[in-house]
């Protein structure tokens, strides 16, 4: 999560989990990171496959890259709203 006052916001999702008033927004997001991850599941991902062919042997590896996501979280009556920054 980054602070960027000039970025354009695109609504992504709402985390509908009741907040603890003594908990910071950062602690809230850490506690509910699985639900937060679901908000970004359709985001850009790159897959890279390497294959090396030698005599009688094949060596291959696959790498999965998640593109970094900048987002903003805001409190609302029904939970925490997540916006992707463009």
C-alpha positions as CSV (number, residue, x, y, z in Angstrom):
1,X,0.0,0.0,0.0
2,X,1.4,3.4,-1.0
3,X,0.5,7.0,-0.4
4,X,0.2,8.8,-3.8
5,X,-2.1,11.8,-3.8
6,X,-2.1,12.3,-7.6
7,X,-2.8,8.7,-8.8
8,X,-6.1,7.8,-10.4
9,X,-8.2,5.3,-8.3
10,X,-10.1,2.3,-9.8
11,X,-12.4,0.6,-7.3
12,X,-11.4,-3.1,-6.9
13,X,-13.4,-4.6,-4.0
14,X,-14.6,-4.3,-0.4
15,X,-13.4,-6.4,2.5
16,X,-16.5,-7.1,4.4
17,X,-14.9,-8.0,7.7
18,X,-15.7,-6.1,10.9
19,X,-12.8,-3.9,12.1
20,X,-11.3,-3.7,15.5
21,X,-11.2,0.0,16.6
22,X,-7.8,-0.5,18.3
23,X,-6.3,-2.0,15.1
24,X,-4.5,0.1,12.6
25,X,-5.4,-0.2,8.9
26,X,-2.1,-1.9,8.2
27,X,-2.7,-4.5,11.0
28,X,-6.2,-5.0,9.6
29,X,-4.9,-5.7,6.1
30,X,-2.2,-8.1,7.4
31,X,-4.9,-10.0,9.4
32,X,-7.1,-10.3,6.3
33,X,-4.4,-10.7,3.7
34,X,-6.1,-13.8,2.1
35,X,-9.2,-11.7,1.4
36,X,-7.0,-8.9,0.2
37,X,-5.2,-11.3,-2.2
38,X,-8.6,-12.3,-3.7
39,X,-9.2,-8.7,-4.7
40,X,-6.1,-8.8,-6.9
41,X,-6.4,-12.4,-8.3
42,X,-7.3,-11.1,-11.7
43,X,-4.3,-8.8,-11.9
44,X,-1.4,-9.2,-14.3
45,X,0.7,-12.2,-14.0
46,X,3.6,-13.3,-16.2
47,X,4.8,-16.8,-16.8
48,X,8.3,-17.5,-18.0
49,X,9.3,-21.0,-19.2
50,X,12.9,-22.0,-19.8
51,X,13.9,-25.2,-21.4
52,X,17.4,-26.5,-22.0
53,X,17.9,-29.5,-24.3
54,X,21.1,-31.5,-23.9
55,X,22.0,-34.9,-25.3
56,X,19.4,-37.2,-23.8
57,X,18.4,-34.7,-21.1
58,X,15.9,-31.9,-20.7
59,X,16.1,-29.2,-18.0
60,X,13.1,-26.9,-17.6
61,X,11.9,-24.3,-15.2
62,X,8.8,-22.3,-14.9
63,X,8.7,-18.9,-13.2
64,X,5.5,-17.1,-12.1
65,X,5.8,-13.3,-11.7
66,X,3.1,-11.2,-10.0
67,X,3.3,-7.6,-11.3
68,X,3.6,-5.2,-8.4
69,X,0.2,-3.6,-7.5
70,X,-0.2,-0.1,-6.0
71,X,-3.4,0.3,-4.1
72,X,-5.2,2.5,-1.5
73,X,-7.4,1.2,1.3
74,X,-10.2,3.4,2.7
75,X,-12.6,2.8,5.6
76,X,-16.3,2.6,4.9
77,X,-19.4,1.6,6.7
78,X,-19.5,-1.9,5.3
79,X,-15.7,-2.6,5.6
80,X,-12.6,-1.5,3.9
81,X,-12.7,-0.5,0.3
82,X,-9.7,-1.3,-1.9
83,X,-8.8,0.9,-4.9
84,X,-6.0,0.1,-7.4
85,X,-3.9,3.2,-8.3
86,X,-3.1,3.8,-12.0
